[in-house]
Amino acid sequence: MEDKDLQKLIEEISLKHFNTPFLHKASFNHRLKTTGGRYLTSTSNIEINKKYYDALGMDELVGIIKHELCHYHLHIQGKGYKHRDADFRFLLKKVEAPRFCTPIHSPISKPKTFRIYECVDCHLQYKRVRRVNTNKYRCGKCRGKLRELEKRVDTQQ
């Protein structure tokens, strides 16, 4: 699927589900990482993450398009187009659009490393992703000195 096919699909979905034409530009944005699509309020254009179409297919793409069209039509009409607005949530239910897109788990996801610190006095253990300066910070329970026990790699994400 290319940008011109996406443009045509969005125009069809807009007419079918919203009874209003989509008059702006739609395109794939390959730089989007964590979102299925986005509506740009400054230009009223819609950008879609092509990875979602490649990984999850046409049904997921149609859901993302409906979601972004909800933002688009409400913004054009001057109504509440943000996720927290009642107008937006009502329109999502009306057109059966998902509130969030299905997450894609990357096969190249980096395992998360974390460190375990222990209080020398009370032996309370702390699991932290970021390094803790043991010269500066103390135990929150007894104010004892901290020492780093080990560094682990968490494979469950």
Buried (B, 14 or more C-beta within 10 A) or exposed (E): BEEEEBBEBBBEBBEEBBEEEBEBBBBBBEEBEEBBBBBBEEEBBBBBBBBBBEEBEEEBBBBBBBBBBBBBBBBBEEBBBEEEEEBBBEBBEEBEBBEEBEEBEEEEEEEEEEBEBBBEBEEBEBEEEEEEEEEEEBBEEEEBBBEBEEEEEEEEE
